[in-house]
Amino acid sequence: MDIRGLTGLPETPQMLPPPPGSFLDREELIQHVGEFALSQGYVVTIKQSRKDRDVILGCDRGGVYRNKRKPIEESSAEQSRRKKTGSRLTNCPFECVGKKDGDLWVLTIKNGTHNHEPLKDISEHPSARRFTESEVVLIKEMTEAGLKPRQILKRLRQSNPELLSTPKHVYNIKSRLRQGNVSVKRLKTLRPQPPAVGNLHLPTTSEQSWRQRNPPRVPNLIAGRFVGSQSSTSIDVINPATMQVVCQVPLTTPEEFKAAVFAAKRAFPSWRDTPVTTRQRIMFKVRELIRRDIDKLAMNITTEQGKTLKDSYNEVLRGLEVAEHACGMASMQMGDFASNMSNGIDNYTIREPLGVCAGICPSNFPAMIPLWMFLVAVTCGNTFILKPSEKNPGASITLAELALEAGLPKGVLNIVHGTHDIVNSICDDDDDVKVVSFVGSETASMYGYKRPSASGKRVIQSNMGAKNHAIVMPDASMDTTLNALVAAGFGSAGQKCMTISTVIFVEGSHLWEDKLVELAKSLKVNAGTESDADLGPVISQQAKDRICRLIESGIDSGARLALDGRDVVVPGYESGNFIGPTILSDVSDEMEWFKEEILGPVLLCMEADNLEEAINMVNRSKCSGGASIFTTSASAARQFQTEIEAGQVGINVSVATPLPFFSFMGSKASFTGDLNFSGKAGVQFYTQVKTVTQQWKDFPSSDGLSFANGESLAFTISEGSQQTENA
């Protein structure tokens, strides 16, 4: 019996129409249609075009015969002969339309069917022999230099080995050039290109025109191009040390967001099919370029975020470790294999990318967090839409430029800007955005977890507000511990998610407090660009006001102000958002403000009678990103490690942040979800497991599928046994 006829399989391969979508301009729309058509085995041509309004595209085998008028003196046989030799058109009904709608071009399919078979070899199509406009210019230059057609072809093939043109085609171009048609824009049929992984050799991103504005207006990155938003609304990015406008961030329009999503969706199939080793090579290049431009990245972070240059360098280096981690993706994406599980049946699992992913970033790590997100995601084979913080988008733009320079194909990484509206667009997209990663405050991250989860998205990574504690035992090394506490409590002006904001001294703090205050006073508060700066400003005036309110609230609740940094003034930067190191003592865990994530250079000092009481105080905190203990007792350290409820545990380490080979964890209200950033969990988050059961063996002629009456269908269920079901 003919199984193929039973299942309704088509006799010839189906040629699908290109997926509709929104595009930044007419050329990108045409390119999308052309590239998709070639993958299906047909070639499109521009049938009608009004460059500022619409463009109608059809299959090149469509249209009407060129010699449709029949001369009176010709016989019917002669006319028929001329039709066969004078035209290759077959009146294909395929047609799609691109229309300009506002600032975007929208593609719709008018008729997606064909009445002919696909081309088996697209390079055999006559349009494959046509020259691009840039090649025409080269032909003109080489002709003027005295080169012959064969010499011209030889040189053109050095840059385009797939060129199928002949000397006759060069002569035709030369003839048109003599007539003054230099650009030869009659290339209406889209020139087929050989299959390719993607544009892996993009030129180095030059100084973009948007940088020439004063102040610059940060562009979106859509389909491999930096394009200015058509939004009339922008947000000023302020240097927190000088309060001067660094640049402006547009509020991306819904249409531009749709274009970014479509670009990522369009790039996914080819990027998914790109060998993982090729993706790894791009990550090696990204790593190299980040090292090359680390000075530029660090200065950008300091200018927009405020942290010192030293802290900015350290941030980029931590992000660089993620790039190095991604370079080993081939082994991390390996599945499992079990052979001969049952009578010649093998089982194995493979990890596959999910599709379009999105990341929503905070302001405290404008380079490291984006690198945490998109590097792992794209190396796994996904495409990505990044939403940087509106307070400091510059580092993300620079990283995107480096990714393009490294060879990341267009559309694999896209960047959109904005605030709540663009976050809602990412969370509410029902069909195309499969995954959302979110890092932010507790309130924002909970919103960023619940809203996309309601749309059925995978939102496992939602790192939220952190409250990190340190327990200091009486036997701890005083100098080492104090230096660690000051660095962890006041570094980056306390704006790190792993900042130690609370210290619990076991058996009293009197021996520690005076020296802690003295060491904190020695820290230099200055603009992050100054070489002697230990602390830079906090990121905004709103952040400074909030920190000051929390300090005042603590004093009102009964805490003692051991060191006040609210009135610090930096010469030359009097208008900056500076707060000096601040220490409050006699704090209890019953105070309401103790439960808040401060995100400022404020250290709270508490006391406990013993280790058990100190551990209980930490465990009562609703947020617990990390906790550390300083001690010389192995038994105390082991008890702490076992009983503490925290995502990151440090033993004589102030900031317990692991390398990317391990997962970055959170606990309780500091994390929502099941899988974490980086490590094996990061790879699991950006991939899905597919289990395959296969059997390869010679079957007797009586085995197999049959739908005749009275026959049976046999299934192998274990070695040496069968189950038979009557048809």
Secondary structure, DSSP 8 states (H G I E B T S, - for coil): --HHHHHT--SS--------EEESSHHHHHHHHHHHHHHHT--EEEEEEETTTEEEEEETT-S--TT-S--TTS-HHHHHHHHHHH--------EEEEEEETTEEEEEEEE---SS---S-GGGSGGGG---HHHHHHHHHHHHTT--HHHHHHHHHHH-TT----HHHHHHHHHHHHTT-SS-----B-------S-----------GGGGSSS-B--EEETTEEE----S-EEEEE-TTT--EEEEEE---HHHHHHHHHHHHHHHHHHHTS-HHHHHHHHHHHHHHHHHTHHHHHHHHHHHH---HHHHHHHHHHHHHHHHHHTTHHHHT---EEEEEETTEEEEEEEEE-SEEEEE--SS-TTHHHIIIIIHHHHTT-EEEEE--TT--HHHHHHHHHHHHHT--TTSEEE---SHHHHHHHHH--SSEEEEEEE--HHHHHHHHHHHHHTT-B---EE----EEEEE-TTS-HHHHHHHHHHHHHGGGG-STT-EEEEEEET-SHHHHHHHHHHHHTS-B--TTSTT-SB---S-HHHHHHHHHHHHHHHHTT-EEEE--TT---TT-TTS-----EEEES--TTSGGGGS---SSEEEEEEESSHHHHHHHHHT-SEESEEEEE-S-HHHHHHHHHH---SEEEES-SS----TTS-B--EETTEESS--BSHHHHHHHTEEEEEEEEE-----TT-S---STT-EEEEEEETTEEEEEE-
